Amino acid sequence: MRVLAIDTALGACSAAVLDTDLGGIVASESLPMLRGHAEALIPLLDRLTAAMGTPLHHIDRIVVTTGPGSFTGLRVGIAAARGIALAANKPAVGVSTLLAYAAPHLADDPTAPVVAAIDARHGHVYLQTFAPGGRIVIAPRLAPLGEAVRAAAEAPARLVGNAAQHIADGLTALRSLPIVVDARAAPDIAWVATTGAALAADQAPPKPQYLRAADAQPQHAAQLPRR
């Protein structure tokens, strides 16, 4: 099975193709960026398919990160994934950004808890925690940073996500040390592909997982009255 993975949720525009028959990634590219995913994604996919030597309609599955993350970035990636899936008549599945961050650490050491956190600004994080073995302890939610620090302090844990260092700083104040701090700006696209390949193909089309309302809201007071 060939899987196309797309991630535009956070600090990178990334795509990769995983061939499960060959047992690895056959093409991959990741561009660090906070804005401009919409302009970068299609040229990136063109380069990826050229490097792979196979058109997109030969892909068996499309995987995309569904958040939490940038509202605009999520819409860009999910729209592209669903459009490619529709054109190629292939399934598209979504992978939580928090799970994508945690996946390599859950695979590397199943004996250690994992705390995945993404910066939600204003003193909050998007948080998910996993017990040893991958069991979910705290489902994805918006939480104050202090709550995330307390969750990480319960047992020596691996901290992952772009807010991992904020939690590590809080643990230092509590004189508690994490096992690992992996604060990369975006998940490893290879693990987005690997995680998505393991999901059931009959899931509903991927939908964004925002976990909070948008910062920019319509100014209802400025709207003209209807006639």
C-alpha positions as CSV (number, residue, x, y, z in Angstrom):
1,M,0.0,0.0,0.0
2,R,1.2,3.5,-0.9
3,V,0.2,6.2,1.5
4,L,0.5,10.0,0.9
5,A,0.8,11.9,4.1
6,I,0.2,15.7,4.3
7,D,0.9,18.0,7.3
8,T,0.2,21.8,7.3
9,A,-1.1,22.0,10.8
10,L,1.8,23.8,12.5
11,G,5.3,25.0,11.8
12,A,6.0,23.1,8.5
13,C,4.5,22.3,5.2
14,S,5.3,18.6,4.8
15,A,4.4,15.6,2.6
16,A,5.7,12.1,2.3
17,V,4.9,8.8,0.5
18,L,5.1,5.6,2.5
19,D,5.2,2.3,0.7
20,T,4.3,-0.4,3.2
21,D,5.3,-3.2,0.8
22,L,8.8,-1.7,0.6
23,G,8.8,-1.0,4.3
24,G,9.6,2.7,4.3
25,I,9.3,6.2,3.0
26,V,10.0,6.5,-0.7
27,A,9.8,10.3,-1.0
28,S,9.5,13.1,1.5
29,E,9.9,16.9,1.8
30,S,9.4,19.3,4.7
31,L,9.6,23.1,4.6
32,P,9.7,25.0,7.9
33,M,7.1,27.8,7.8
34,L,4.4,29.4,10.0
35,R,2.5,30.9,7.1
36,G,2.1,30.4,3.4
37,H,1.2,26.7,3.5
38,A,-1.5,27.2,0.8
39,E,1.0,28.6,-1.7
40,A,3.7,26.0,-0.8
41,L,1.7,22.7,-0.7
42,I,0.8,22.0,-4.3
43,P,4.3,22.8,-5.7
44,L,5.7,20.5,-2.9
45,L,3.3,17.7,-4.0
46,D,4.4,18.1,-7.6
47,R,8.1,17.7,-6.6
48,L,7.2,14.7,-4.4
49,T,5.4,12.9,-7.2
50,A,8.2,13.7,-9.6
51,A,10.8,12.3,-7.2
52,M,8.6,9.2,-6.6
53,G,8.0,8.7,-10.3
54,T,4.3,7.8,-9.7
55,P,1.2,10.0,-10.2
56,L,-1.0,10.8,-7.3
57,H,-3.8,8.6,-8.6
58,H,-1.6,5.6,-8.0
59,I,-1.7,6.4,-4.3
60,D,-3.8,4.0,-2.2
61,R,-4.6,6.2,0.7
62,I,-4.2,9.9,1.7
63,V,-3.5,10.8,5.3
64,V,-3.6,14.3,6.8
65,T,-3.1,15.9,10.2
66,T,-6.4,17.2,11.5
67,G,-5.2,19.3,14.4
68,P,-5.2,20.9,16.8
69,G,-3.1,23.5,15.1
70,S,-3.3,26.6,12.9
71,F,-6.9,27.1,11.8
72,T,-5.8,28.2,8.3
73,G,-3.1,25.5,8.0
74,L,-5.6,22.8,9.0
75,R,-8.0,23.9,6.3
76,V,-5.3,23.9,3.7
77,G,-4.1,20.4,4.4
78,I,-7.5,18.8,4.9
79,A,-8.9,20.4,1.7
80,A,-6.0,19.2,-0.3
81,A,-6.2,15.7,1.1
82,R,-10.0,15.4,0.5
83,G,-9.6,16.8,-3.0
84,I,-6.9,14.4,-4.0
85,A,-8.9,11.5,-2.4
86,L,-12.0,12.5,-4.4
87,A,-10.1,12.8,-7.7
88,A,-8.3,9.5,-7.2
89,N,-11.3,7.7,-5.7
90,K,-9.2,6.7,-2.7
91,P,-9.8,6.9,1.0
92,A,-8.6,9.8,3.1
93,V,-8.1,9.5,6.8
94,G,-7.1,12.0,9.5
95,V,-4.4,11.7,12.2
96,S,-4.5,13.9,15.3
97,T,-1.5,16.2,15.4
98,L,-1.0,15.3,19.1
99,L,-0.9,11.6,18.3
100,A,1.5,12.2,15.4
101,Y,3.9,14.0,17.9
102,A,3.5,11.1,20.4
103,A,3.7,8.2,18.0
104,P,7.5,7.8,17.6
105,H,8.0,8.0,21.4
106,L,5.2,5.5,22.1
107,A,6.9,3.1,19.6
108,D,10.4,3.8,21.0
109,D,9.7,3.2,24.7
110,P,6.3,1.6,25.6
111,T,7.2,1.8,29.3
112,A,7.2,5.6,29.6
113,P,4.3,8.0,29.7
114,V,4.1,10.6,27.0
115,V,2.7,14.1,27.3
116,A,2.0,15.8,24.0
117,A,1.3,19.5,24.0
118,I,0.9,22.2,21.4
119,D,1.1,25.9,22.1
120,A,-2.4,27.4,22.1
121,R,-1.1,30.8,23.3
122,H,-2.5,32.9,26.1
123,G,-1.1,30.6,28.8
124,H,-2.9,27.5,27.4
125,V,-1.8,24.3,25.5
126,Y,-3.6,21.6,23.5
127,L,-2.9,18.6,25.7
128,Q,-3.0,14.8,25.4
129,T,-1.3,12.3,27.7
130,F,-0.6,8.7,27.2
131,A,0.2,6.0,29.8
132,P,2.9,3.4,29.2
133,G,1.7,1.2,26.3
134,G,-0.2,4.1,24.6
135,R,-3.4,4.1,26.7
136,I,-5.0,7.5,26.6
137,V,-5.1,9.2,30.0
138,I,-6.2,12.7,29.0
139,A,-8.0,13.0,25.7
140,P,-7.2,15.9,23.5
141,R,-8.3,19.1,25.1
142,L,-7.5,22.8,25.6
143,A,-5.8,23.2,29.1
144,P,-4.0,25.8,31.1
145,L,-0.2,25.4,31.0
146,G,-0.2,24.7,34.7
147,E,-2.5,21.7,34.3
148,A,-0.1,20.3,31.7
149,V,2.8,20.8,34.0
150,R,1.0,19.0,36.8
151,A,0.1,16.1,34.5
152,A,3.7,15.8,33.4
153,A,4.9,15.9,37.0
154,E,2.9,12.8,38.0
155,A,5.6,10.5,36.6
156,P,8.8,10.9,34.6
157,A,7.5,11.4,31.1
158,R,8.5,12.1,27.6
159,L,7.4,15.7,26.6
160,V,6.6,16.2,22.9
161,G,5.1,18.9,20.8
162,N,6.0,22.6,20.2
163,A,4.9,23.4,23.8
164,A,7.1,20.7,25.3
165,Q,9.8,23.2,26.4
166,H,7.2,25.3,28.2
167,I,6.2,22.3,30.2
168,A,9.8,21.4,30.9
169,D,10.4,24.8,32.3
170,G,7.5,24.4,34.6
171,L,8.8,21.0,35.8
172,T,12.1,22.6,36.6
173,A,10.3,24.9,39.0
174,L,8.8,21.8,40.6
175,R,12.2,20.1,40.7
176,S,10.9,17.4,38.4
177,L,12.8,16.3,35.4
178,P,11.3,14.8,32.1
179,I,12.9,11.8,30.4
180,V,12.9,13.5,27.0
181,V,12.0,17.0,25.6
182,D,11.1,16.9,21.9
183,A,10.0,20.4,21.1
184,R,10.1,20.3,17.3
185,A,7.9,22.7,15.4
186,A,5.9,20.1,13.6
187,P,5.4,16.3,13.8
188,D,7.7,14.0,11.8
189,I,5.9,13.5,8.5
190,A,7.1,9.9,8.3
191,W,5.2,9.2,11.5
192,V,2.1,10.9,10.2
193,A,2.3,8.4,7.3
194,T,3.0,5.4,9.5
195,T,0.2,6.2,11.9
196,G,-2.3,6.9,9.1
197,A,-1.4,3.6,7.4
198,A,-2.4,1.7,10.5
199,L,-5.9,3.3,10.7
200,A,-9.1,1.7,9.3
201,A,-9.8,2.9,5.8
202,D,-13.5,3.2,6.3
203,Q,-13.4,6.2,8.6
204,A,-15.3,9.3,7.7
205,P,-13.5,12.0,5.6
206,P,-11.0,13.9,7.8
207,K,-12.3,16.9,9.6
208,P,-10.4,19.6,11.6
209,Q,-10.0,19.2,15.3
210,Y,-9.8,22.8,16.5
211,L,-10.5,22.3,20.2
212,R,-11.2,26.0,20.6
213,A,-13.1,28.8,18.8
214,A,-11.2,31.0,16.4
215,D,-9.4,34.1,17.9
216,A,-10.9,36.2,15.1
217,Q,-14.7,36.4,15.5
218,P,-17.3,38.3,13.4
219,Q,-18.1,41.8,14.8
220,H,-21.8,41.3,15.2
221,A,-22.3,44.7,16.6
222,A,-21.0,46.2,13.3
223,Q,-23.4,44.2,11.1
224,L,-26.2,46.0,9.3
225,P,-29.7,45.0,10.4
226,R,-31.6,42.7,8.0
227,R,-34.6,44.1,6.1
